[in-house]
Every structure is written in C-alpha cells, then in structure tokens.
Amino acid sequence: MQASPPLSFTAFEGGIYEVGHGGPGFAFDSEGPRHQALIEPFRLADSTCDECGLDIVH
C-alpha cells in the first residue's frame, strides 16, 4: 500500500467581504440579497478528501 503524499495548504486572509448575488442575471433564492459577511482566516488543501482516503479503500 502506497502512502498518500503530504498535503500542502494555501492560506487566505479573513476580513469583511461582499457575498451573495447582486447582479441583474439569474440567481437562486438563497444567493441574495448581496451583503457583507465576516470571513475568518482559513486554509484550503491542495487535494480532495477522496484522494486522501484512497489508501484506506484499497
């Protein structure tokens, strides 16, 4: 069984961001109205959970 490669992460700064649909085109009900949201700092891995768990399945 081959070990999964180590993950690397990309960090994103937090802050107050505009989110939601604000244009004239189509949007689902849950996408509006456009508003400000406080987003905490976060990191995203460079691969999916499916890739990480393949060694468990095999």
Order of alpha helices (4+ residues) and beta strands (2+ residues): beta-beta-beta-beta-alpha
